[in-house]
Amino acid sequence: MKRKFYHFLLGFAVLTGAGNSYAQTPQTRNCSTMEVYERQVQADPGFLVRRNEIEAYTQKKISSSSRNHRTGVITIPVVVHVVYNTTAQNISDAQIQSQINILNQDFRKLNADASKTPAAFAGLAADAQVEFCLAKRDPNGNPTTGITRTQTTKTSFSDYGDPIKYTSQGGKDAWDRNQYLNLWVGNLSGGLLGYAQFPGGPAATDGVVCTYSGFGNTGTAAAPFNLGRTATHEVGHWLNLYHIWGDDNGACTGSDQVSDTPNQADSNGGCPTFPKVTCSNTPNGDMFMNYMDYTDDRCMYMFTTGQKARMDAVLDAGGFRASLATSQGCVEPGGTTTCNVPTGLSTSALTSTSVTLNWAASGATSYNVRIKATSSATWTNFTATTNSLSLTGLTASTTYEYQVAGVCSGTPSAFSPSYTFTAPASGTSPGTTLTIGTGSTVITQAPYGTYYMDQRVQYIITKAELTAAGYNSGSSLSSLAFYVSTAQSLVMNGYTIKLAHTTSSAFGSSSYLAGTNTATVYNAAYTTTANSWNTHTFSTPFVYNGTDNILIDICFNNSTYTQNSTVLGTALSSYRALYKQQDVSSGGICTTTTGTLSYNRPNMKLTFGSGGRAREITLGETSPASLAVFPNPVNAEMSLNYTLTEEKQHVQLEIYNLVGKLVYTQEIGSQPKGAHTFAVPMQKGKMANLPNGMYICRLRNAGEMPQIRFVIAR
């Protein structure tokens, strides 16, 4: 939801501790996290202060260009406190392990039912990069199963006063919340499924509580809450997620403080039919399959990218739960010497099949290293005696994560948080620039022929030419450049570049070719810059099949004219250029069918990128200090401050939403080296119509692409 967040007292009835020793399985989801929250606000004024501080920090981390975000997976040690009055309530180890497995699947987007996510929301579904393990050492450093069992005389527990969390009240005291997630399981009264404590509450009550009949997917777990999603929901709260509808009793004014979840009137129960429209959220309606709604277990199966960002903020360095990243709770106790958890993970010498893993030396005698594809649940283990390890056998275009643990006197530290990297596609490496043509022939007619109002030109580049220039195989084209020797200041409106495959190695007539797999890769107003390569960075990279020849089709339509900008080219022995110029103020040049053949083709530079736009945008990626947005959040005004490191760089502004869709672009033009400020027109055009939420701002300039997150909050 995208509206402002208001603190308010819910006034819900408090669930009492009355109940039978054999509670009936609840048939509707009932989470009392917000009721507990409100009682804590009333009991401790400092709690609300801490919550406001945590929320301010969260928003700063989400929007700040200096965000030091997690680079991989964090594993959280869990202690499960089973508090039972009857034999049935004393759930088995197998049932507990089933819940840990479910948490790992749900928070890593490895759950089988993730495939049910509607197409409208599939692009928002996120791997939260959080895993869980049953603790192997207790707070005193002794071995543990990660399970405590406490028999109690209490027949059931209410959320009022948290009695299940105190040994003195028939429950079990919490372990150190800075090192463990405390998860209590018992018989909850009043049809309550579970509740959690938000970050910032008292240490003695920090954690999650679940009823024993809604825990895991075996044993006492009973439908419709028999798939372990109660714990997933409550751990979401524990990691600072609100209910998706904003707890506003259907008013459509609450907020979950997440920009990519739809506005929603109230909680959803059961299994709604998609789409379910409330609060005018057409056409896709409520995101009722989100873990933070109230649907049955079988009908919730996703977190969003925005929710992941909130969880990141409490787990990142400086976040309220950051200490969990270095907890040794998942490491079996051993010798007396404790190693520090390795830091500074990175990679070098990365190819499509090999990599060198690097980390900062931690004083360990050796290191345990484990690596796996992010899509896999199985680690491959290695041992290193120095702080680097070279590996082969990677699979091209696959994303991996690795972790490192230091070993001192035979005792390993906890594994570090994961570092992720992607093996590039095999063949031509991403970022490779090929030069086609080295001649010095001056070409006046095209591709910047502004002596006439309009122009269309086609060029053919053969596979043989690409191979001779160094092309290997695979990959995609991300930019095209021409060397301009003399430039004109006239703007070429609607300068459009299309790429296609063709089997033709030359033009056999004056007719333009159609090609196959034609894609528009560039469309903007453009002005040339003299004595330099003029680069057109594609808005959508062209996926080259590695077999055919490439057909380049360029056109523009103006209502005025000047002299031609000239480019350097090469005289060929066959017709690989076809152009037409005309003075027609009404345009139409882009659909003309015939032109003039030429042996002279401009010299070009083709840069091979790493694939499509959605892969190129990395959510959470931070910007160098050379780009900043002020103010942030943005309201009526938005200014970009940036620094160019070279003279005469052509700058283009691009803005994307959180699913990687380009929602706004503007040519800033050629600018000199140094610091610049650009005012973005927030009050007109497409920017005026963008909804509130989080976006990514990117500048394209001479191959550099600094980017920064910002928030629109009108």
C-alpha positions, 0 to 999 in steps of 0.5 A: 500500500502506498498511503501515509501511515498513521498510528492509532489505537485499534480498540480490539477486544483483548483475548482472554486466557480462558479455554479448554485443554483441547482447543478446537482448531481455529477455522479463521486466521486470528493474529493478535500482533497489533493488539499486543503492539497497542498494549505495549504502546500504552504500557511503555511510552519509550516503545513508540519512540523506539518504533518511530526510530526504527521506522525512520531508519527503515525508510532511510535504508530503503531510499538512501543512496548510501544503503549498505544492504545485505549481499546474500542470505542470512541464517537465523538460529531458532529456539523452539520452546514447546510449552505443553499441558497434554501429550498432544501439545508436546509436539514431535521433533519431526513436526518442529523440523517441518516448520523450519523447512517451511520457513526456509522454503517460504522466505527463499521463494522455494515453496512449490505453490509459488507457481500459483502467483497470478501473472499480475503479481509474479514479477513482485514476488521476492526471495527474502534471502533469509534462512532458519536453523534449529540452534546447535548451541545454547546461550552458554555455549553448550550443545542443544537441539534447538528445542526446549520442552516445558510441562505446564499446569496451565491449560491454555495461554492468552496473548495478554501479558505474554505468560507463555514467555515466562517460566514464572507464569507457567511458560518458558523464559526467552533466550538472548534475542540478539542471538536467536529467534524465540518461537514458542508453541503451546495451546493458545486460547480464544481461537488465536493462531499466533502473534509476534513482537515487532522490533523494538519491544522488550527483550524478555518477550521478543519472538513469535508465538504459535498455537500447536495445531497451526504449526508445521505440516504434520502431527497436530497441524490441522486444516485449514492452517496445516501448511506452516504459514502461521509461523511464516506470517508471524515471523514476517511481523517479527522482521517488521512487516505489517498486515497488508491491508494496514489494519484500518478496519476497511477504511482504505486509509491504512498502510503497510509501509510497502510501495508494491502491495496494492491498497486493500480494504480489509483482511481476506479469509479463506481462499478468494478468487482472483481478482478480488477488487477493493479500494478501487484497486482494479484491475488486479485487486487485493494481493490476498496470496501475500503471507501478510494477509489472513487467507488459509495456508493453502492460499498464501505463497508470496512476499514482495520486493518491497517487503523484502526491503523492509526485512533487509533494513532490520537485518542489515548492519545498523538494523535492530536485528543485525546481530543475528548475522554473526550469531553462532547459534547454528554452529555446534560447540567445539574447542575453546577458541572462537573464530570471528565470522569472516567478512569482506566477501567478494569475487574476482577472475569471474568467467562463465565457468570459473571464479576466485572467491575472496574474503578478509583474513580473520586470523583463522587457521583454515576456512570452511567454504560452501557454495550453491546455486541460489535455486538449489537447496544443496551446498557444496563444501570446500576447505581453504588454508588462505583467504581465497579459493579458486573454483571451476565447473560453474554453469554459465548464466547461473546465480550462485551464493557462497558463505565462509566460516573461519576455523580456529583450533578445530572449531568453526565460526558461524558461516558468514552471510551469503555473497551472491554473484552470477556467472556470465553467459558463455561466449562473448563477455558482457561489456565487450565492445566490437569495432566494425570498420576502421576506414577514414571515408567521410560520409555525409548522408547518414546516419545523421543526415540533417541537410534534409528534414527526414531520413531513413537508413539501413545497414547490414553487418555480417556474422563474418564481420562480427567474428573478425572483430572478436565476436564468439557466441551468445550475449546481446547488444546493448549499444551502438555508436558512430564516430562523428567528425563534424556535428550540427546542433539541430535536434533529430526528433524521434531518432529511432533505431531498430535491430533485426536478424537477416540472412542477407549479406548485402542489399540486392536492390534498392528496397528496404529489408524487413528482417526477422525478430525486429526490435525497437531498441532506441527512441529519443531526441538526439543531437550529435557531438563532434570528434567523438563516438556518439553512443546510443545505449539501448532501452531494450538490449537486442538478443542476438542469435549468434548465427544470422547477420544483423540489420540496423534500421534508423530513421527520424522526422524533423520539420526543419533542416541544416547541414549534415553531421558527418561520420567516418566510415569504410568503403566496402565491395558490396552494398551494405548501406541503403538510405533516403532523405527527404523534406516532408514536414508531415513525416512518413520516412520511417515507412518508405520502401525504397532508397539509394544504395551505397558502398560506404558504411559508417564505422560502428562500435557494438557493445554486447550486454548481459541480457534484458532490462529486467535482469539489468536492473538490480533492486537494492543496488546502490549508486556511487556518490556521483548521483543523488536525488533531492529531496528524497522522498520527492513531492512537488520538486525533484533535482538530480545532482551528478558528476561527469568524469569525462568531457562531452558525455551524452546523458540520458535520464531513465526511471524504472518501477520496482519490477524493472519497467521503464516508466519515464525517460528524458534526454538531458543531452551532451554535457561537459565534465564536472558537477551538474544539477538537473530539475526533473519536471514533476508537475507535467507529463508522465512524471505528474501521473506516476503513483506514489511509491519507490522507483529507481533513477538511472543516468546513462552516460558513456557506458556508466550507469549510476542509479539510486532509489527514490520515493514519490510521496505526494 
